[in-house]
Amino acid sequence: MKNQSPFHLVITDMHMPEMDGLDLTGIIKREYPSIPVILLSSVGSELAKAHEHLFTSILSKPVKQNILCNHILDNFRREK
């Protein structure tokens, strides 16, 4: 199936060398609209907040392990 992702969740960063997290998420969502995406972003990233509809969570870096874990688990609980 075309829109069935081989992945269950994507965790991406806002700032990456080749493209930012918004561009990457846009590509992912066009191909796999239902895949959840968690964005890691620097504090005060208003650009990410303006596009929060693309993400299931936007977390400020540095993110604590337990907070990231809780967001990951919340995404998998929503799938049921």
N, C-alpha and C positions, 0 to 999 in steps of 0.2 A: 504494500500500500504506500502511496506517495506521501501522505501526511502522517504516517506512523513513524515517530522518531525512534532511533535505536537508543536514545538516552531518556532518562526520566526527569532530569533536572540539569540546568546549566547555572554555574556560578561564574560570573565574569567581573572584570574590573572596569571602571570608567575610563581609566587612562592606560592605553596600551600602545606599543610602537606603530603598528600598521593601521589600526582603526580603533575608534573608541568603543566603549560598551554600548552606546546607543546605536551605532552603525551595525555592530555585530548582532545585537538583539533584533534589529529590524530585519536583517537577513534571516535569522533563525525563525522569527515569527511569520515571515512570508511562507517559509517552507513547512514549518511545524507550529501552527498557531496556538495549540493548546499546551505546549511545553512550558513549564514554569521556569522563570529566570530570576535569579537573585543577583543584584548588582552591589558590588563593593565600591564605595566612592569616598573621596576625601570630604571632610566636614565642609559644609557650605556649598555643595555643588548644586546650584539652582537649576542648571540645565537638566540634570537627572530628575529632579523633582518635578520639572515641567512635563516629563514623559513617564511619570510613575505608573501610568496605565499599562506600560509594557512589562512591568516587573511585579513579581509577587512580593518582593521585599527589596528595600534599598537600605543597606547597612553602611554606617560610617566607619572608616578605617582609623585606627586599628580596631578590628572587631575581636571581641573575646570569644574564645572557643565555645563556651557554653551558649552564648547568644547565637552564633552561627549554627550550632547543632540544633537549637530549638527551632530556628527558621527552616532548616532542612527537614526536620521531623514534621513541622506544621504543613509543609508542602506535600509530604507523603500521606499525611492524614487526610488532606483535602481530596486526594485521588480516590479514596474509598467510597 
